[in-house]
Amino acid sequence: MFGRLMDERLGRIHFFLTFLFFNGTFFLMHIVGMHGMPRRYADYTMFQYLNNGATIGMNRFMTYSAFGLGLAQLIFAYNFFYSLVAGPRAGDNPWHANSLEWATPSPPAHYNFETIPTVYHGPYEYSVPGHPTDYLPQIEPRPPGAGPIDPIMGDA
């Protein structure tokens, strides 16, 4: 959208921490909910069966995980705003995708395409026989001898 790439190392750290803290928060909520803990109570210790060390410890751990989940989003925010200003410029198709949104220059022009592109096949043409790369964008024709798009239905 902005023609810049984000830092992949920070993206991987953000993903790992988000995955870890998300599961530390919501998986334990599932566990205590399956054991009968009601929702939206200010003081759940008024129930005798929930006033024990295990439930209190899990709720404390969920609270720490929720704070960690919020803090992990700061990594994403930093990565996003830093890459807007100083991130490396993105090429026209940095991830070698096949669909039409990657057939525009990066960042895209106001109307995306100067001329309407010719679409030769569907967006998910990977490992096409006879093509030198693993991906085949929609705006490139299939190589001769690649066979039908769908071998069961023919060239339909």
PyMOL CGO cylinders between C-alpha atoms (Angstrom):
from pymol import cmd
from pymol.cgo import CYLINDER

trace = [
    CYLINDER, 0.00, 0.00, 0.00, 2.82, 2.39, 0.84, 0.3, 1, 1, 1, 1, 1, 1,
    CYLINDER, 2.82, 2.39, 0.84, 5.55, 0.80, -1.25, 0.3, 1, 1, 1, 1, 1, 1,
    CYLINDER, 5.55, 0.80, -1.25, 7.68, -0.15, 1.77, 0.3, 1, 1, 1, 1, 1, 1,
    CYLINDER, 7.68, -0.15, 1.77, 8.55, -3.48, 3.38, 0.3, 1, 1, 1, 1, 1, 1,
    CYLINDER, 8.55, -3.48, 3.38, 8.38, -4.13, 7.11, 0.3, 1, 1, 1, 1, 1, 1,
    CYLINDER, 8.38, -4.13, 7.11, 11.24, -5.74, 9.04, 0.3, 1, 1, 1, 1, 1, 1,
    CYLINDER, 11.24, -5.74, 9.04, 10.73, -9.49, 8.83, 0.3, 1, 1, 1, 1, 1, 1,
    CYLINDER, 10.73, -9.49, 8.83, 12.70, -10.24, 12.00, 0.3, 1, 1, 1, 1, 1, 1,
    CYLINDER, 12.70, -10.24, 12.00, 10.45, -7.93, 14.04, 0.3, 1, 1, 1, 1, 1, 1,
    CYLINDER, 10.45, -7.93, 14.04, 7.44, -9.47, 12.31, 0.3, 1, 1, 1, 1, 1, 1,
    CYLINDER, 7.44, -9.47, 12.31, 8.48, -12.95, 13.38, 0.3, 1, 1, 1, 1, 1, 1,
    CYLINDER, 8.48, -12.95, 13.38, 9.10, -11.80, 16.97, 0.3, 1, 1, 1, 1, 1, 1,
    CYLINDER, 9.10, -11.80, 16.97, 5.67, -10.12, 16.99, 0.3, 1, 1, 1, 1, 1, 1,
    CYLINDER, 5.67, -10.12, 16.99, 3.99, -13.26, 15.66, 0.3, 1, 1, 1, 1, 1, 1,
    CYLINDER, 3.99, -13.26, 15.66, 5.70, -15.55, 18.20, 0.3, 1, 1, 1, 1, 1, 1,
    CYLINDER, 5.70, -15.55, 18.20, 4.91, -13.32, 21.19, 0.3, 1, 1, 1, 1, 1, 1,
    CYLINDER, 4.91, -13.32, 21.19, 1.31, -12.76, 20.04, 0.3, 1, 1, 1, 1, 1, 1,
    CYLINDER, 1.31, -12.76, 20.04, 0.81, -16.51, 19.57, 0.3, 1, 1, 1, 1, 1, 1,
    CYLINDER, 0.81, -16.51, 19.57, 2.30, -17.27, 22.98, 0.3, 1, 1, 1, 1, 1, 1,
    CYLINDER, 2.30, -17.27, 22.98, 0.44, -14.60, 24.96, 0.3, 1, 1, 1, 1, 1, 1,
    CYLINDER, 0.44, -14.60, 24.96, -2.85, -15.13, 23.08, 0.3, 1, 1, 1, 1, 1, 1,
    CYLINDER, -2.85, -15.13, 23.08, -2.88, -18.80, 23.99, 0.3, 1, 1, 1, 1, 1, 1,
    CYLINDER, -2.88, -18.80, 23.99, -1.72, -18.01, 27.53, 0.3, 1, 1, 1, 1, 1, 1,
    CYLINDER, -1.72, -18.01, 27.53, -4.74, -15.76, 27.89, 0.3, 1, 1, 1, 1, 1, 1,
    CYLINDER, -4.74, -15.76, 27.89, -7.59, -17.40, 26.01, 0.3, 1, 1, 1, 1, 1, 1,
    CYLINDER, -7.59, -17.40, 26.01, -6.76, -21.10, 26.33, 0.3, 1, 1, 1, 1, 1, 1,
    CYLINDER, -6.76, -21.10, 26.33, -6.76, -20.80, 30.11, 0.3, 1, 1, 1, 1, 1, 1,
    CYLINDER, -6.76, -20.80, 30.11, -10.04, -18.86, 29.91, 0.3, 1, 1, 1, 1, 1, 1,
    CYLINDER, -10.04, -18.86, 29.91, -11.45, -21.86, 28.07, 0.3, 1, 1, 1, 1, 1, 1,
    CYLINDER, -11.45, -21.86, 28.07, -10.17, -24.23, 30.75, 0.3, 1, 1, 1, 1, 1, 1,
    CYLINDER, -10.17, -24.23, 30.75, -11.62, -22.29, 33.71, 0.3, 1, 1, 1, 1, 1, 1,
    CYLINDER, -11.62, -22.29, 33.71, -14.84, -21.76, 31.78, 0.3, 1, 1, 1, 1, 1, 1,
    CYLINDER, -14.84, -21.76, 31.78, -15.17, -25.50, 31.27, 0.3, 1, 1, 1, 1, 1, 1,
    CYLINDER, -15.17, -25.50, 31.27, -14.79, -25.90, 35.01, 0.3, 1, 1, 1, 1, 1, 1,
    CYLINDER, -14.79, -25.90, 35.01, -17.78, -23.63, 35.63, 0.3, 1, 1, 1, 1, 1, 1,
    CYLINDER, -17.78, -23.63, 35.63, -16.32, -20.17, 36.08, 0.3, 1, 1, 1, 1, 1, 1,
    CYLINDER, -16.32, -20.17, 36.08, -19.02, -17.60, 35.22, 0.3, 1, 1, 1, 1, 1, 1,
    CYLINDER, -19.02, -17.60, 35.22, -18.29, -14.60, 33.04, 0.3, 1, 1, 1, 1, 1, 1,
    CYLINDER, -18.29, -14.60, 33.04, -18.36, -10.92, 34.00, 0.3, 1, 1, 1, 1, 1, 1,
    CYLINDER, -18.36, -10.92, 34.00, -18.10, -11.30, 37.75, 0.3, 1, 1, 1, 1, 1, 1,
    CYLINDER, -18.10, -11.30, 37.75, -16.03, -8.76, 39.66, 0.3, 1, 1, 1, 1, 1, 1,
    CYLINDER, -16.03, -8.76, 39.66, -15.26, -11.22, 42.46, 0.3, 1, 1, 1, 1, 1, 1,
    CYLINDER, -15.26, -11.22, 42.46, -15.42, -14.87, 41.45, 0.3, 1, 1, 1, 1, 1, 1,
    CYLINDER, -15.42, -14.87, 41.45, -14.00, -15.96, 44.83, 0.3, 1, 1, 1, 1, 1, 1,
    CYLINDER, -14.00, -15.96, 44.83, -17.48, -15.75, 46.33, 0.3, 1, 1, 1, 1, 1, 1,
    CYLINDER, -17.48, -15.75, 46.33, -18.05, -19.17, 44.76, 0.3, 1, 1, 1, 1, 1, 1,
    CYLINDER, -18.05, -19.17, 44.76, -16.53, -21.84, 46.99, 0.3, 1, 1, 1, 1, 1, 1,
    CYLINDER, -16.53, -21.84, 46.99, -15.49, -24.10, 44.11, 0.3, 1, 1, 1, 1, 1, 1,
    CYLINDER, -15.49, -24.10, 44.11, -13.55, -21.24, 42.46, 0.3, 1, 1, 1, 1, 1, 1,
    CYLINDER, -13.55, -21.24, 42.46, -11.86, -19.94, 45.60, 0.3, 1, 1, 1, 1, 1, 1,
    CYLINDER, -11.86, -19.94, 45.60, -8.75, -22.10, 45.37, 0.3, 1, 1, 1, 1, 1, 1,
    CYLINDER, -8.75, -22.10, 45.37, -5.09, -21.66, 44.48, 0.3, 1, 1, 1, 1, 1, 1,
    CYLINDER, -5.09, -21.66, 44.48, -5.36, -23.24, 41.03, 0.3, 1, 1, 1, 1, 1, 1,
    CYLINDER, -5.36, -23.24, 41.03, -8.13, -20.95, 39.76, 0.3, 1, 1, 1, 1, 1, 1,
    CYLINDER, -8.13, -20.95, 39.76, -6.60, -17.85, 41.32, 0.3, 1, 1, 1, 1, 1, 1,
    CYLINDER, -6.60, -17.85, 41.32, -3.20, -18.77, 39.86, 0.3, 1, 1, 1, 1, 1, 1,
    CYLINDER, -3.20, -18.77, 39.86, -4.65, -19.33, 36.39, 0.3, 1, 1, 1, 1, 1, 1,
    CYLINDER, -4.65, -19.33, 36.39, -6.48, -16.01, 36.51, 0.3, 1, 1, 1, 1, 1, 1,
    CYLINDER, -6.48, -16.01, 36.51, -3.30, -14.27, 37.60, 0.3, 1, 1, 1, 1, 1, 1,
    CYLINDER, -3.30, -14.27, 37.60, -1.38, -15.94, 34.74, 0.3, 1, 1, 1, 1, 1, 1,
    CYLINDER, -1.38, -15.94, 34.74, -4.13, -14.91, 32.27, 0.3, 1, 1, 1, 1, 1, 1,
    CYLINDER, -4.13, -14.91, 32.27, -3.82, -11.32, 33.46, 0.3, 1, 1, 1, 1, 1, 1,
    CYLINDER, -3.82, -11.32, 33.46, -0.06, -11.31, 32.92, 0.3, 1, 1, 1, 1, 1, 1,
    CYLINDER, -0.06, -11.31, 32.92, -0.53, -12.92, 29.50, 0.3, 1, 1, 1, 1, 1, 1,
    CYLINDER, -0.53, -12.92, 29.50, -3.11, -10.29, 28.54, 0.3, 1, 1, 1, 1, 1, 1,
    CYLINDER, -3.11, -10.29, 28.54, -0.69, -7.51, 29.45, 0.3, 1, 1, 1, 1, 1, 1,
    CYLINDER, -0.69, -7.51, 29.45, 2.03, -9.29, 27.49, 0.3, 1, 1, 1, 1, 1, 1,
    CYLINDER, 2.03, -9.29, 27.49, -0.32, -9.58, 24.51, 0.3, 1, 1, 1, 1, 1, 1,
    CYLINDER, -0.32, -9.58, 24.51, -0.95, -5.85, 24.61, 0.3, 1, 1, 1, 1, 1, 1,
    CYLINDER, -0.95, -5.85, 24.61, 2.77, -5.07, 24.89, 0.3, 1, 1, 1, 1, 1, 1,
    CYLINDER, 2.77, -5.07, 24.89, 3.57, -7.39, 21.97, 0.3, 1, 1, 1, 1, 1, 1,
    CYLINDER, 3.57, -7.39, 21.97, 1.38, -5.20, 19.76, 0.3, 1, 1, 1, 1, 1, 1,
    CYLINDER, 1.38, -5.20, 19.76, 3.79, -2.32, 20.41, 0.3, 1, 1, 1, 1, 1, 1,
    CYLINDER, 3.79, -2.32, 20.41, 6.39, -4.26, 18.40, 0.3, 1, 1, 1, 1, 1, 1,
    CYLINDER, 6.39, -4.26, 18.40, 3.99, -4.32, 15.45, 0.3, 1, 1, 1, 1, 1, 1,
    CYLINDER, 3.99, -4.32, 15.45, 3.18, -0.62, 15.82, 0.3, 1, 1, 1, 1, 1, 1,
    CYLINDER, 3.18, -0.62, 15.82, 6.88, 0.28, 15.92, 0.3, 1, 1, 1, 1, 1, 1,
    CYLINDER, 6.88, 0.28, 15.92, 7.61, -1.93, 12.90, 0.3, 1, 1, 1, 1, 1, 1,
    CYLINDER, 7.61, -1.93, 12.90, 4.70, -0.44, 10.96, 0.3, 1, 1, 1, 1, 1, 1,
    CYLINDER, 4.70, -0.44, 10.96, 5.47, 3.22, 11.59, 0.3, 1, 1, 1, 1, 1, 1,
    CYLINDER, 5.47, 3.22, 11.59, 9.23, 2.82, 11.24, 0.3, 1, 1, 1, 1, 1, 1,
    CYLINDER, 9.23, 2.82, 11.24, 8.83, 1.04, 7.90, 0.3, 1, 1, 1, 1, 1, 1,
    CYLINDER, 8.83, 1.04, 7.90, 6.57, 3.83, 6.63, 0.3, 1, 1, 1, 1, 1, 1,
    CYLINDER, 6.57, 3.83, 6.63, 9.50, 6.23, 6.94, 0.3, 1, 1, 1, 1, 1, 1,
    CYLINDER, 9.50, 6.23, 6.94, 12.67, 4.16, 6.64, 0.3, 1, 1, 1, 1, 1, 1,
    CYLINDER, 12.67, 4.16, 6.64, 11.66, 0.68, 5.47, 0.3, 1, 1, 1, 1, 1, 1,
    CYLINDER, 11.66, 0.68, 5.47, 13.24, -0.71, 2.31, 0.3, 1, 1, 1, 1, 1, 1,
    CYLINDER, 13.24, -0.71, 2.31, 11.31, -0.04, -0.88, 0.3, 1, 1, 1, 1, 1, 1,
    CYLINDER, 11.31, -0.04, -0.88, 9.13, -2.91, -2.05, 0.3, 1, 1, 1, 1, 1, 1,
    CYLINDER, 9.13, -2.91, -2.05, 9.51, -4.25, -5.55, 0.3, 1, 1, 1, 1, 1, 1,
    CYLINDER, 9.51, -4.25, -5.55, 6.57, -4.69, -7.88, 0.3, 1, 1, 1, 1, 1, 1,
    CYLINDER, 6.57, -4.69, -7.88, 5.89, -8.25, -6.66, 0.3, 1, 1, 1, 1, 1, 1,
    CYLINDER, 5.89, -8.25, -6.66, 8.12, -8.95, -3.65, 0.3, 1, 1, 1, 1, 1, 1,
    CYLINDER, 8.12, -8.95, -3.65, 6.38, -12.21, -2.65, 0.3, 1, 1, 1, 1, 1, 1,
    CYLINDER, 6.38, -12.21, -2.65, 5.98, -13.62, -6.18, 0.3, 1, 1, 1, 1, 1, 1,
    CYLINDER, 5.98, -13.62, -6.18, 2.19, -13.78, -5.88, 0.3, 1, 1, 1, 1, 1, 1,
    CYLINDER, 2.19, -13.78, -5.88, -0.02, -14.74, -8.80, 0.3, 1, 1, 1, 1, 1, 1,
    CYLINDER, -0.02, -14.74, -8.80, -3.12, -12.60, -8.34, 0.3, 1, 1, 1, 1, 1, 1,
    CYLINDER, -3.12, -12.60, -8.34, -3.86, -9.31, -10.05, 0.3, 1, 1, 1, 1, 1, 1,
    CYLINDER, -3.86, -9.31, -10.05, -3.25, -7.00, -7.10, 0.3, 1, 1, 1, 1, 1, 1,
    CYLINDER, -3.25, -7.00, -7.10, 0.47, -7.76, -7.48, 0.3, 1, 1, 1, 1, 1, 1,
    CYLINDER, 0.47, -7.76, -7.48, 0.46, -6.89, -11.19, 0.3, 1, 1, 1, 1, 1, 1,
    CYLINDER, 0.46, -6.89, -11.19, 0.50, -3.17, -10.37, 0.3, 1, 1, 1, 1, 1, 1,
    CYLINDER, 0.50, -3.17, -10.37, 3.63, -1.15, -9.62, 0.3, 1, 1, 1, 1, 1, 1,
    CYLINDER, 3.63, -1.15, -9.62, 4.50, -0.58, -5.96, 0.3, 1, 1, 1, 1, 1, 1,
    CYLINDER, 4.50, -0.58, -5.96, 3.03, 1.65, -4.61, 0.3, 1, 1, 1, 1, 1, 1,
    CYLINDER, 3.03, 1.65, -4.61, 0.06, 1.41, -6.97, 0.3, 1, 1, 1, 1, 1, 1,
    CYLINDER, 0.06, 1.41, -6.97, -0.99, 4.34, -9.10, 0.3, 1, 1, 1, 1, 1, 1,
    CYLINDER, -0.99, 4.34, -9.10, -4.28, 6.15, -8.53, 0.3, 1, 1, 1, 1, 1, 1,
    CYLINDER, -4.28, 6.15, -8.53, -6.26, 3.90, -10.88, 0.3, 1, 1, 1, 1, 1, 1,
    CYLINDER, -6.26, 3.90, -10.88, -4.06, 0.80, -10.28, 0.3, 1, 1, 1, 1, 1, 1,
    CYLINDER, -4.06, 0.80, -10.28, -3.77, -0.18, -13.96, 0.3, 1, 1, 1, 1, 1, 1,
    CYLINDER, -3.77, -0.18, -13.96, -3.01, 2.20, -16.83, 0.3, 1, 1, 1, 1, 1, 1,
    CYLINDER, -3.01, 2.20, -16.83, -4.69, -0.30, -19.16, 0.3, 1, 1, 1, 1, 1, 1,
    CYLINDER, -4.69, -0.30, -19.16, -6.97, -3.15, -18.23, 0.3, 1, 1, 1, 1, 1, 1,
    CYLINDER, -6.97, -3.15, -18.23, -4.79, -6.28, -18.00, 0.3, 1, 1, 1, 1, 1, 1,
    CYLINDER, -4.79, -6.28, -18.00, -5.50, -9.46, -19.91, 0.3, 1, 1, 1, 1, 1, 1,
    CYLINDER, -5.50, -9.46, -19.91, -6.16, -12.35, -17.56, 0.3, 1, 1, 1, 1, 1, 1,
    CYLINDER, -6.16, -12.35, -17.56, -5.09, -15.73, -18.92, 0.3, 1, 1, 1, 1, 1, 1,
    CYLINDER, -5.09, -15.73, -18.92, -6.01, -18.06, -16.04, 0.3, 1, 1, 1, 1, 1, 1,
    CYLINDER, -6.01, -18.06, -16.04, -7.02, -18.24, -12.39, 0.3, 1, 1, 1, 1, 1, 1,
    CYLINDER, -7.02, -18.24, -12.39, -4.95, -16.76, -9.56, 0.3, 1, 1, 1, 1, 1, 1,
    CYLINDER, -4.95, -16.76, -9.56, -3.52, -19.97, -8.12, 0.3, 1, 1, 1, 1, 1, 1,
    CYLINDER, -3.52, -19.97, -8.12, -1.22, -21.35, -10.80, 0.3, 1, 1, 1, 1, 1, 1,
    CYLINDER, -1.22, -21.35, -10.80, 1.76, -22.80, -8.97, 0.3, 1, 1, 1, 1, 1, 1,
    CYLINDER, 1.76, -22.80, -8.97, 4.26, -25.39, -10.26, 0.3, 1, 1, 1, 1, 1, 1,
    CYLINDER, 4.26, -25.39, -10.26, 3.04, -25.16, -13.85, 0.3, 1, 1, 1, 1, 1, 1,
    CYLINDER, 3.04, -25.16, -13.85, 4.91, -27.65, -16.09, 0.3, 1, 1, 1, 1, 1, 1,
    CYLINDER, 4.91, -27.65, -16.09, 7.25, -25.87, -18.49, 0.3, 1, 1, 1, 1, 1, 1,
    CYLINDER, 7.25, -25.87, -18.49, 7.39, -22.59, -16.54, 0.3, 1, 1, 1, 1, 1, 1,
    CYLINDER, 7.39, -22.59, -16.54, 10.83, -21.67, -15.17, 0.3, 1, 1, 1, 1, 1, 1,
    CYLINDER, 10.83, -21.67, -15.17, 9.58, -20.42, -11.77, 0.3, 1, 1, 1, 1, 1, 1,
    CYLINDER, 9.58, -20.42, -11.77, 7.17, -21.83, -9.21, 0.3, 1, 1, 1, 1, 1, 1,
    CYLINDER, 7.17, -21.83, -9.21, 4.58, -19.08, -9.71, 0.3, 1, 1, 1, 1, 1, 1,
    CYLINDER, 4.58, -19.08, -9.71, 2.73, -17.92, -12.81, 0.3, 1, 1, 1, 1, 1, 1,
    CYLINDER, 2.73, -17.92, -12.81, 1.01, -14.52, -12.56, 0.3, 1, 1, 1, 1, 1, 1,
    CYLINDER, 1.01, -14.52, -12.56, -2.47, -14.17, -14.08, 0.3, 1, 1, 1, 1, 1, 1,
    CYLINDER, -2.47, -14.17, -14.08, -1.22, -11.70, -16.66, 0.3, 1, 1, 1, 1, 1, 1,
    CYLINDER, -1.22, -11.70, -16.66, 1.25, -14.21, -18.17, 0.3, 1, 1, 1, 1, 1, 1,
    CYLINDER, 1.25, -14.21, -18.17, -0.04, -16.90, -20.54, 0.3, 1, 1, 1, 1, 1, 1,
    CYLINDER, -0.04, -16.90, -20.54, 0.53, -20.55, -19.72, 0.3, 1, 1, 1, 1, 1, 1,
    CYLINDER, 0.53, -20.55, -19.72, 3.55, -22.05, -21.48, 0.3, 1, 1, 1, 1, 1, 1,
    CYLINDER, 3.55, -22.05, -21.48, 2.89, -24.33, -24.45, 0.3, 1, 1, 1, 1, 1, 1,
    CYLINDER, 2.89, -24.33, -24.45, 2.74, -27.96, -23.42, 0.3, 1, 1, 1, 1, 1, 1,
    CYLINDER, 2.74, -27.96, -23.42, 1.65, -27.16, -19.87, 0.3, 1, 1, 1, 1, 1, 1,
    CYLINDER, 1.65, -27.16, -19.87, -1.55, -29.11, -20.37, 0.3, 1, 1, 1, 1, 1, 1,
    CYLINDER, -1.55, -29.11, -20.37, -5.07, -28.01, -19.54, 0.3, 1, 1, 1, 1, 1, 1,
    CYLINDER, -5.07, -28.01, -19.54, -5.76, -25.81, -16.53, 0.3, 1, 1, 1, 1, 1, 1,
    CYLINDER, -5.76, -25.81, -16.53, -8.05, -28.48, -15.09, 0.3, 1, 1, 1, 1, 1, 1,
    CYLINDER, -8.05, -28.48, -15.09, -7.23, -31.96, -16.44, 0.3, 1, 1, 1, 1, 1, 1,
    CYLINDER, -7.23, -31.96, -16.44, -10.69, -33.28, -15.54, 0.3, 1, 1, 1, 1, 1, 1,
    CYLINDER, -10.69, -33.28, -15.54, -12.75, -30.44, -17.04, 0.3, 1, 1, 1, 1, 1, 1,
    CYLINDER, -12.75, -30.44, -17.04, -10.37, -29.70, -19.92, 0.3, 1, 1, 1, 1, 1, 1,
    CYLINDER, -10.37, -29.70, -19.92, -9.64, -26.06, -20.78, 0.3, 1, 1, 1, 1, 1, 1,
    CYLINDER, -9.64, -26.06, -20.78, -13.00, -24.88, -19.46, 0.3, 1, 1, 1, 1, 1, 1,
]
cmd.load_cgo(trace, "trace")
